[in-house]
Amino acid sequence: MVVLLRTAIKTLAPKRRNALSCGLLYRCLSKLYPSAEKAVDDIAAGSTVLFGGFGLCGVPEKLIEAIAHAPHIKNLTAVSNNAGIDGVGLGKLLNTRQIKRMISSYVGENKEFARQYLSGELELELVPQGTLAEKLHAGGAGIPAFFTATGFGTAIQHGGTPIKYCSDGSVEIEAPAREARTFNGMNYLMETSISGDFALVKAWKADELGNLVFRESANNFNGPMATAGRVTIVEAEEIVPVGELKPGQIHIPGIHVHRIVQGGGYEKKIEKLTASKDNETEADLPASMQKRIRIIKRAAREFKDGMYANLGIGMPMLASNYIAPGIVVHLQSENGILGLGPFPKQDKVDPDLINAGKETVTVQPGGSFFSSDTSFAMIRNSRLDLTILGGMEVSENGDLANWIIPGKLVKGMGGAMDLVSAADTKVVVTMDHCSKDGSPKILKQCTLPLTGLRCVNRIITDKCVFDVIPGKGLLLRELATGCSVEDVRSATGCDFTVASNATETY
């Protein structure tokens, strides 16, 4: 049809030919679809589909809803950082059993996701978040594979992580091992790229040519997903005429986009609505939280003026509340923010502005937004001075485990493996010294699958501060108020030395 139309236009006079070229051809090749249902109708069973979004931010809700009402679209391999929450976002397609395999970095709090995986109903390939972002970036760039330091020395390298369980709890499918290579004295793993039969993307604005603009942290995985789909379908909150978007505003050029549908008309959901509380004091907090505040306040002393830092989900993130007056710290969030500010007031909550923990946040003057692949390029290239993470276990050599208890708890590694693999970034782990049953979490060797090998520089607990001295083990630097060296020894599962000036400091 298009070839015949172009041939017919060539026979006309130049002026009339130009007018028809801009009119008939444009309409014939229009990317606008009348509905989400029409846009996804030809997704075949067994397709690989890329889903943009992070948590519930920037999720193509109307397109997902359309698939949920199309039972012929089944046995999908779904590529997404996570699967939303129970019954929301990709959680809808888990409920309708239209997903056969998930390729994700984080399971998090989605109970149905974890239940289907652990019961053998769902296949799951867990991929470090930065590696996932780069796999998609490479897929969209026509690059078949690349090398990254992320995951070296862990189950990502050695393989064996369960992709699919049998109903009796045995493992039916295991993750394969990765090829390892050394470049300039550093160890790397080879990762293959990802492209999809379809990519479903959420945009703030799109013009009729498919040029896209994302809003705030809703860029996240939408950017790399848009380029890695053989057919990219965009759900836009607003569709504007060609020319209304200025060239410098455009995040994804229309060459990558094949179909556009009108989004909007729905409530943007927030996974973790978090607002600042003016009158809350530490005395109002439960005892368990007050113990954690002790750790958090000590961790905040790691901040130095002008530093770029990343704070992990949970306890590490709270350290930003205790940055010393007069100190400027540029906080980075791996979902695509530099310059994180405090939690917003209740009336200023914005569903398009969340941190890596899916909490609502603000951005400081001078802050910026970018896609997830750009975010992890900063991380891998050691642009960060400091990262503070939580931990399940740390070994005397600085090995860290914090992402999974096989067969029981599946969190996913998220961005932690990428954060600890950056050679020149200081890694600080904050955690309770012992588990709830009193067993030590600082050990001679980790018993849980590793997040990173010899990656931790400092451990801050409710009892003490340890430094990891390469080749020598742990050095006790500081004691928490009320704790003695003997208290620490009885609660630690490995030997350590004591600095001559070790005293109570926090």
DOROKOL-348064 format. One line per 2 residues: their letters; for each residue x, y, z of C-alpha. Coordinates in nm, 3 decimals. Each point is the difference from the previous one (the first is absolute). Example, Ala and Ser with C-alpha at 12.3 -4.5 7.8 and 13.67 -1.06 7.14 Angstrom:
BEGIN
as	1.230:-0.450:0.780  0.137:0.344:-0.066
! end
This chain:
BEGIN
mv	0.000:0.000:0.000  0.271:0.246:0.095
vl	0.211:-0.084:-0.309  -0.301:0.048:-0.233
lr	-0.086:0.329:0.167  0.353:0.132:-0.041
ta	0.007:-0.104:-0.370  -0.330:0.179:-0.067
ik	0.118:0.318:0.171  0.312:0.015:-0.222
tl	-0.221:0.045:-0.312  -0.151:0.325:0.132
ap	0.121:0.357:-0.042  0.267:0.102:0.257
kr	-0.219:0.228:0.217  -0.290:-0.245:0.012
rn	0.245:-0.287:0.055  0.152:0.171:0.306
al	-0.341:0.070:0.151  -0.115:-0.358:-0.043
sc	0.330:-0.137:0.133  -0.049:0.188:0.326
gl	-0.367:-0.096:0.023  -0.083:-0.342:-0.145
ly	0.332:-0.162:0.083  -0.007:0.128:0.357
rc	-0.353:-0.129:0.055  0.086:-0.333:-0.161
ls	0.299:-0.041:0.231  -0.165:0.142:0.313
kl	0.120:-0.151:0.327  -0.317:0.096:0.188
yp	-0.221:-0.290:0.107  -0.362:0.044:0.112
sa	0.036:-0.211:0.315  0.240:-0.197:0.213
ek	-0.189:-0.318:-0.096  0.069:0.059:-0.371
av	0.364:0.083:0.067  0.077:-0.329:0.180
dd	-0.234:-0.233:-0.188  0.273:-0.160:-0.215
ia	0.229:-0.090:0.291  0.033:-0.374:-0.049
ag	0.007:-0.265:0.269  0.359:-0.071:0.103
st	0.124:0.351:-0.086  0.274:0.181:0.190
vl	-0.148:0.328:0.121  0.196:0.284:0.164
fg	-0.194:0.204:0.257  0.121:0.347:0.099
gf	-0.034:0.142:0.349  0.154:-0.030:0.344
gl	-0.225:-0.114:0.281  -0.328:0.167:-0.097
cg	0.170:0.310:-0.144  -0.018:0.032:-0.378
vp	-0.187:-0.328:-0.048  -0.207:-0.034:-0.324
ek	-0.321:-0.080:0.188  -0.249:0.017:-0.289
li	0.213:-0.229:-0.217  0.039:-0.250:0.284
ea	-0.376:0.013:0.064  -0.062:-0.068:-0.370
ia	0.222:-0.310:0.012  -0.176:-0.119:0.318
ha	-0.327:0.001:-0.198  0.152:-0.186:-0.297
ph	0.028:-0.369:0.102  0.166:-0.094:-0.330
ik	0.306:0.198:0.116  0.159:-0.256:0.231
nl	0.321:-0.187:0.086  0.185:0.330:-0.013
ta	0.360:0.062:0.091  -0.035:0.332:0.181
vs	0.307:0.220:0.043  -0.043:0.262:0.271
nn	0.201:0.127:0.295  -0.274:-0.133:0.225
ag	-0.366:-0.109:-0.027  -0.177:0.280:0.179
id	-0.191:-0.110:0.307  -0.274:-0.254:0.054
gv	-0.272:0.066:-0.257  0.150:0.329:-0.123
gl	0.227:0.055:-0.300  0.144:-0.330:-0.120
gk	-0.156:-0.153:0.309  -0.320:-0.013:-0.210
ll	0.162:-0.230:-0.255  0.137:-0.223:0.276
nt	-0.354:-0.033:0.132  -0.134:-0.094:-0.345
rq	0.289:-0.248:-0.048  0.101:0.154:-0.333
ik	0.370:0.015:0.092  0.212:-0.314:-0.028
rm	0.340:0.156:0.078  0.107:0.324:0.165
is	0.339:0.158:-0.063  0.039:0.248:0.287
sy	0.238:0.138:0.258  -0.239:0.032:0.292
vg	-0.292:-0.193:0.147  -0.031:0.217:0.307
en	-0.336:0.011:0.174  -0.205:-0.171:-0.274
ke	-0.124:-0.304:0.192  -0.170:-0.163:-0.298
fa	0.317:0.036:-0.207  0.203:-0.174:0.271
rq	-0.268:-0.264:0.059  -0.024:-0.102:-0.367
yl	0.378:-0.019:-0.028  0.059:-0.203:0.316
sg	-0.286:-0.239:-0.083  0.129:-0.071:-0.351
el	-0.281:0.178:-0.185  0.222:0.274:-0.143
el	0.347:0.007:-0.151  0.221:0.284:0.122
el	0.334:0.122:-0.129  0.142:0.242:0.256
vp	0.238:0.251:-0.157  0.188:0.283:0.175
qg	-0.187:0.323:-0.065  0.287:0.180:-0.173
tl	0.076:-0.306:-0.210  -0.367:-0.018:-0.100
ae	0.003:0.366:-0.101  0.318:-0.049:-0.202
kl	-0.132:-0.321:-0.162  -0.294:0.204:-0.129
ha	0.221:0.292:-0.104  0.225:-0.242:-0.189
gg	-0.300:-0.172:-0.158  -0.126:0.335:-0.124
ag	0.346:0.086:-0.132  0.050:-0.322:-0.196
ip	0.279:-0.119:0.230  -0.027:-0.376:0.069
af	0.205:-0.013:0.322  0.220:0.199:0.238
ft	0.222:-0.048:0.306  -0.077:0.131:0.348
at	0.159:-0.042:0.343  -0.345:-0.037:0.157
gf	-0.058:-0.343:0.149  0.355:-0.130:-0.020
gt	0.058:-0.261:0.271  -0.374:-0.044:0.062
ai	-0.270:-0.238:-0.124  -0.031:0.225:-0.306
qh	0.344:-0.124:-0.106  -0.024:-0.359:0.120
gg	-0.363:-0.067:-0.093  -0.228:-0.231:0.188
tp	-0.256:0.251:0.125  -0.343:-0.161:-0.042
ik	-0.196:0.130:-0.299  -0.281:-0.250:0.055
yc	-0.089:-0.215:0.299  -0.191:-0.326:-0.012
sd	-0.312:-0.027:0.216  0.199:-0.208:0.251
gs	0.254:0.279:0.046  0.277:-0.153:-0.210
ve	0.154:0.205:-0.281  -0.113:-0.069:-0.356
ie	0.187:0.277:-0.187  0.322:0.170:0.114
ap	0.161:0.321:-0.118  0.305:-0.061:-0.221
ar	0.354:0.110:0.087  0.153:0.309:-0.165
ea	0.326:0.024:-0.191  0.265:0.190:0.200
rt	0.281:0.211:-0.147  0.271:0.226:0.140
fn	0.060:0.350:-0.138  0.270:0.228:0.142
gm	0.028:-0.220:0.309  -0.375:0.015:0.074
ny	-0.244:-0.291:-0.016  -0.310:0.022:-0.217
lm	-0.293:-0.217:-0.108  -0.149:-0.019:-0.347
et	-0.369:0.085:-0.022  -0.217:-0.036:-0.310
si	-0.239:0.274:-0.103  -0.381:-0.006:0.015
sg	-0.245:0.107:-0.266  -0.370:-0.064:-0.007
df	-0.265:-0.091:-0.254  -0.193:0.290:0.152
al	0.081:0.282:0.242  -0.278:0.169:0.197
vk	0.099:0.345:0.118  -0.163:0.281:0.198
aw	0.072:0.361:-0.104  -0.115:0.332:0.136
ka	-0.025:0.159:-0.344  0.028:-0.138:-0.354
de	-0.045:0.174:-0.331  -0.157:-0.166:-0.302
lg	0.343:-0.106:-0.132  0.072:-0.192:0.323
nl	0.247:0.243:0.157  -0.021:-0.058:0.377
vf	0.044:0.203:0.317  0.004:-0.164:0.344
re	-0.089:0.177:0.323  0.243:0.008:0.292
sa	0.098:-0.349:0.126  -0.252:-0.168:-0.235
nn	0.284:-0.016:-0.255  0.162:-0.296:0.186
fn	-0.019:-0.316:-0.216  -0.235:0.155:-0.256
gp	0.291:0.152:-0.191  0.205:-0.315:-0.066
ma	-0.316:-0.210:-0.046  -0.120:0.234:-0.276
ta	0.311:-0.060:-0.208  0.019:-0.378:0.055
gr	-0.341:-0.103:-0.132  -0.045:-0.120:-0.356
vt	-0.345:0.155:0.029  -0.019:0.278:0.260
iv	-0.348:0.095:0.122  -0.031:0.322:0.198
ea	-0.273:0.101:0.241  0.020:0.378:0.024
ee	-0.179:0.219:0.251  -0.019:0.271:-0.263
iv	0.037:-0.017:-0.378  0.099:0.332:-0.155
pv	0.036:0.124:-0.360  0.332:-0.032:-0.178
ge	0.214:0.303:0.080  -0.137:0.063:0.349
lk	0.284:-0.193:0.162  0.323:0.192:-0.036
pg	0.290:-0.215:-0.130  0.200:0.054:0.320
qi	-0.287:-0.130:0.213  -0.028:-0.340:-0.167
hi	0.133:-0.300:0.193  -0.075:-0.270:-0.261
pg	-0.024:0.089:-0.371  -0.295:-0.133:-0.196
ih	0.212:-0.233:-0.213  -0.025:-0.251:0.286
vh	-0.379:0.022:0.039  -0.254:-0.194:-0.208
ri	-0.336:0.045:0.174  -0.146:0.265:0.230
vq	-0.316:-0.011:0.208  -0.159:0.262:0.223
gg	0.056:-0.067:0.369  -0.117:0.205:0.293
gy	-0.337:-0.003:0.169  0.121:-0.216:0.287
ek	0.138:0.053:0.345  0.377:-0.035:0.018
ki	0.065:-0.240:0.286  0.281:0.037:0.253
ek	0.163:-0.310:0.146  0.141:0.167:0.313
lt	-0.153:0.337:0.072  0.256:0.162:0.230
as	-0.042:0.352:0.133  0.203:0.203:0.246
kd	-0.128:0.026:0.357  0.063:0.333:0.169
ne	-0.066:-0.092:0.361  0.133:-0.355:0.027
te	0.294:-0.045:0.239  0.228:-0.295:0.069
ad	-0.178:-0.049:0.333  -0.318:-0.078:-0.194
lp	0.166:-0.293:-0.179  -0.005:-0.363:0.120
as	0.312:-0.137:0.174  0.098:-0.208:-0.303
mq	-0.001:0.312:-0.217  0.193:0.200:0.257
kr	0.273:-0.265:-0.017  0.007:0.043:-0.375
ir	0.017:0.378:0.033  0.328:-0.051:0.186
ii	0.138:-0.186:-0.302  -0.142:0.255:-0.242
kr	0.149:0.298:0.183  0.342:-0.162:0.000
aa	-0.033:-0.079:-0.370  -0.079:0.367:-0.069
re	0.346:0.090:0.126  0.139:-0.167:-0.313
fk	-0.129:0.290:-0.210  0.255:0.260:-0.108
dg	-0.065:0.340:-0.158  -0.053:-0.021:-0.378
my	-0.028:-0.379:0.001  -0.211:-0.199:-0.249
an	-0.169:-0.288:0.181  -0.257:-0.276:-0.049
lg	-0.211:-0.124:0.290  -0.160:-0.345:-0.003
ig	-0.360:-0.087:0.076  -0.116:0.020:0.363
mp	0.238:0.096:0.278  0.277:0.150:-0.220
ml	-0.246:0.242:-0.163  -0.083:0.149:0.340
as	0.361:0.114:0.044  -0.082:0.295:-0.226
ny	-0.208:0.143:0.288  0.316:0.045:0.207
ia	0.238:0.171:-0.240  0.200:0.253:0.205
pg	-0.091:0.369:-0.039  0.212:0.178:-0.258
iv	0.074:-0.324:-0.188  -0.123:-0.039:-0.359
vh	-0.043:-0.361:-0.114  -0.129:-0.085:-0.348
lq	-0.219:-0.309:0.044  -0.044:-0.230:-0.301
se	-0.289:-0.243:-0.044  0.054:-0.283:-0.247
ng	-0.346:0.043:-0.156  0.128:0.320:-0.160
il	0.036:0.294:0.241  0.299:0.207:0.108
gl	-0.063:0.253:0.275  -0.257:-0.174:0.218
gp	-0.166:0.220:0.257  -0.203:-0.083:0.312
fp	-0.340:-0.166:0.009  -0.274:0.240:-0.121
kq	-0.276:0.161:0.199  -0.326:-0.191:-0.028
dk	-0.147:0.252:-0.245  0.311:-0.010:-0.224
vd	0.014:-0.377:-0.062  0.070:-0.080:-0.366
pd	-0.049:-0.357:-0.138  0.255:0.070:-0.275
li	0.269:0.085:0.254  0.117:-0.302:0.200
na	0.332:-0.139:0.122  0.142:-0.351:-0.043
gk	-0.206:-0.117:0.298  -0.318:0.115:-0.183
et	-0.047:0.274:0.261  -0.123:0.346:-0.095
vt	0.282:0.255:0.014  0.100:0.350:-0.107
vq	0.295:0.126:-0.204  0.244:0.270:0.104
pg	0.078:0.306:-0.216  0.251:-0.112:-0.262
gs	-0.134:-0.357:-0.002  -0.055:-0.197:-0.319
ff	-0.192:-0.295:-0.144  0.122:-0.267:-0.243
ss	-0.062:-0.357:-0.110  0.103:-0.311:0.193
dt	0.277:-0.093:-0.243  0.155:0.347:0.040
sf	-0.031:-0.033:0.378  0.194:-0.325:0.010
am	0.263:0.134:-0.237  0.077:0.250:0.277
ir	0.009:-0.279:0.258  0.221:-0.242:-0.194
ns	0.240:0.278:-0.093  0.059:0.081:0.371
rl	-0.148:0.349:-0.023  -0.143:-0.056:0.349
dl	0.224:0.062:0.300  -0.210:-0.207:0.241
ti	-0.275:-0.259:0.010  -0.173:-0.110:0.320
lg	-0.186:-0.332:-0.011  -0.178:-0.236:0.233
gm	0.128:-0.353:0.057  -0.114:-0.347:0.100
ev	0.357:-0.126:0.048  0.352:0.139:-0.037
se	0.316:-0.212:0.012  0.335:0.090:0.158
ng	0.136:0.054:-0.353  -0.273:0.249:-0.090
dl	-0.227:-0.234:-0.198  -0.362:0.117:0.010
an	-0.327:-0.197:-0.015  -0.323:0.197:-0.003
wi	-0.239:-0.116:-0.272  -0.139:-0.351:0.050
ip	-0.055:-0.287:0.241  -0.038:-0.295:-0.241
gk	-0.340:-0.163:0.014  -0.132:0.247:0.259
lv	0.052:0.370:-0.061  0.039:0.141:-0.350
kg	0.072:0.371:-0.009  0.207:0.018:-0.315
mg	0.333:0.178:-0.017  -0.138:0.322:-0.145
ga	0.290:0.237:-0.057  0.217:-0.126:0.288
md	0.231:-0.220:-0.210  0.075:0.293:-0.229
lv	0.058:0.240:0.288  0.254:-0.225:0.172
sa	0.186:-0.083:-0.322  0.118:0.360:-0.058
ad	0.371:-0.016:0.070  0.051:0.349:0.145
tk	-0.324:0.044:0.196  0.013:-0.044:0.379
vv	-0.253:-0.263:0.112  -0.146:0.030:0.351
vt	-0.242:-0.261:0.135  -0.246:0.088:0.276
md	-0.178:-0.283:0.184  -0.094:-0.150:0.333
hc	0.298:-0.184:0.144  -0.204:-0.317:0.059
sk	-0.311:-0.163:-0.146  -0.327:-0.009:0.195
dg	0.098:-0.342:0.140  0.331:0.141:0.129
sp	0.222:-0.166:-0.261  0.286:0.212:-0.139
ki	-0.032:0.167:-0.339  0.373:0.074:-0.026
lk	0.170:-0.330:-0.082  0.321:-0.160:-0.111
qc	-0.177:-0.092:-0.323  -0.347:0.094:-0.123
tl	-0.248:-0.286:-0.009  -0.245:0.177:-0.234
pl	0.049:0.069:-0.372  0.234:0.294:-0.048
tg	-0.083:0.348:-0.125  0.365:0.085:-0.042
lr	0.345:-0.146:0.065  0.241:0.195:0.229
cv	-0.199:0.316:-0.063  -0.079:0.139:0.348
nr	0.227:0.267:0.148  -0.182:0.075:0.326
ii	-0.272:-0.165:0.213  -0.212:0.208:0.238
td	-0.223:-0.188:0.246  -0.183:0.070:0.325
kc	0.313:-0.120:0.185  0.305:0.124:-0.189
vf	0.174:0.120:-0.313  0.226:-0.245:-0.185
dv	0.237:0.084:-0.282  0.088:-0.275:-0.246
ip	0.378:-0.003:-0.046  0.090:-0.180:-0.326
gk	0.191:-0.320:0.071  -0.028:0.045:0.377
gl	-0.368:-0.016:0.089  -0.202:0.218:0.235
ll	0.127:0.287:0.210  -0.229:0.131:0.275
re	0.016:0.380:-0.031  -0.279:0.126:0.226
la	-0.242:-0.123:0.266  -0.364:0.096:0.048
tg	-0.093:0.151:0.334  -0.034:-0.270:0.266
cs	0.181:-0.269:-0.202  0.335:-0.154:0.091
ve	0.250:-0.191:-0.211  -0.115:-0.315:0.181
dv	-0.363:0.071:-0.099  0.107:0.029:-0.362
rs	0.209:-0.319:0.010  -0.287:-0.204:0.139
at	-0.233:0.127:-0.278  0.242:-0.039:-0.294
gc	0.056:-0.320:-0.195  0.366:0.060:-0.085
df	0.321:0.137:0.149  0.099:0.365:-0.022
tv	0.267:0.235:0.126  -0.064:0.312:0.205
as	0.135:0.342:-0.085  0.207:0.155:0.278
na	-0.227:0.306:0.010  -0.333:-0.187:-0.019
te	-0.247:0.171:0.235  -0.372:0.069:0.032
ty	-0.085:0.258:-0.267  -0.372:-0.030:-0.073
! end
